């Protein structure tokens, strides 16, 4: 049955905006005194609320001023884990580099150990709690990576848990296999481990349909450029590819673009040649301000990337080590001030541009035929949302046509 919700002071539809390059707030299509007609799952129509109510009898009337946006999309997270790395946070703030902690057996290895020791129920419940908080803050589609498996069997266990969570939470979950995060300690070399992923893990992953996406951490203390190229070339015809690229050193952007990756994620260290190379491709850049905040490192040069006509989205990188905050809107608000990003550039980067980085075309806009995912803020002016630097949260959520207050 069709329903009408409204009237909203402003509806930011995010329609008719390009997937790449800079955006001005003048480009926004804003419906004032607007309404949305939707059914059990899809958006049917948008327009003036008073006109729409003549067509629809089932009306959800909004009593106070609200701004409506598409539901947010977090395209890069590591939220299926156990354990705590607050001691490492203190070490880093005392001057110990993240890479040294990892080299000495800490970092990701500590999370692998804690995750291996946690029960399936503990991992399911802790991940659901993180998703609950994300949903309350407007995130309705969430990518979740594996990558904290201390063995290949533990990697499969995590992917099975992430897939179980898909059936337990109202959010849409996009599982990604990040078995190539760092080499587990029991393997003699990176080459042996990557070959084992190909030979032993991938057949099971495909048979059980655990993920259509593969990721690798291309970095000096993880997997080299040459190792990543060899690995990804064996996978690119079977999976969507994404790459942890250019976090601490350059070189991995070209790897991702050359294998036709959906996205290259991080980009804190990127030179002009790499920016130009990315801008001429169909690969999206995903920037992760939470990691820069967590590690005290410079942000990815988003202003320069956009002005060079790159496809850019923003994600949290929510993880227990480098990005424990996990608040997408707060991170975006901070990034917008430091990188001088317009409101529409921010909102595009966590709606339809984020959807594109995941290969999704059915969400990210308040538009006919799109999934009925939208969120409302208690305001009459969309500019107040970022002005409040993440403290203004959505008061109303609609996920696939179901309303949550």
C-alpha positions, 0 to 999 in steps of 0.5 A: 500500500502506498504511504505519504510522509511529510511535510518536510521543510526541505527534501534534499533528493540528491538527484541530477548530480554527477558521480565525480568532481566538485559540487556547489550547494547551488547544485542541490535540488531542494523540495520545500514543503515536500513529501515522499510517496513510498510502498513497502520498499521503494520510493514512488514519487516526491513533490509538494506535500499538499498536492501529494496528499490529494493522491494518497490516503495513508498519510504519516504527517510530520508535526515539526520542521525537518530536513530529509536526506537519503539514508547514509552509506558507510562503504568501509568498516571493520566492525566485526571484531573483539578486543580493545586497543586503548593501550596502543592509542596511548602508545601512539600518543606518546610517539610510537608509530602505528607501523612499529606497533604492527611490526612488533606483533601488536596492532591488527595481530592483537585484534586477531588474537582477541577475535579468535578467543571470542565466541560466535555469539559474542561477535554477533552481539557486539557487531549488532550493537555497533550496527544499532548505533550506526543506524541511530546515526543514519547509516542504513547500508554498511560494508563490513570486512573480515580481516581479523582471522588468525587462520583461514578457518577463522577468516571463513568464520568471520565471513559466516558471522557477517552473513548471519548478521545480514539476516539479523539487522535492519541495515543492509550489510555488504560483506567483504573478504579482507583475508589479505589484511596482514599475514598471520604469524603461522605462515612463512611468507606473504606469497605462501599465505596469498596462495593459500587464500586462492587455493583453500579459502576462495573455493569455500567462499564462492561455494557458500556465497559469503562475499562478492568483494575482495580487498587487500592491504597494500602497504610496506608492513602488509603486502607489497605492490608486486604481491598485491598485483599478482593476487588481484589479477587472479581474482579480478574476473571473479570478484569486485575488487577494493584496495587499502591504498596509499595509507602510509606510502604511495603506489597502490592507487595504480594497482587498484586502477589497473585491476579495475577496482571499484574503489581504492580506500585511504589515500592519505599519501597521494601525489599529483600523478596518482590523482590524475591517474585516478581521475581518468578511471572509473575507480572511486576513491574512498577517504577515511577521516576517522583513521586520520583522527585516530592516528593523528595523521593528515587527512586525504587531500579531498579538495584536490581530489574533487577538483581533479574530477575524481569520484570520492566518497567518505567512510568511517574505517570503524575499527578497534585500532586506528579508527575507533570513533565510528561516527560518520557524520562527526568525521564528515563535519570535521573533514569538511572544515579542514578540506573546505568541502561544501555541504552537498559534497559531503552529503553526496559522498555518504549517499549516492557516491558511496553507493557507487563505490560499492557498485550499488545503483538502487540507493543514495537518492530520494528518487522514484524506484530507489529503495525507501531509505531516508533520514530526517533531522530536526531543522528547517535548514540543511546547513545546520546539520554539518554546522553542529559538527555531528551532534545533530542526529536524525530524529526519524529513519525510514529503512526499506519503507519501515519508519523508526523514530 
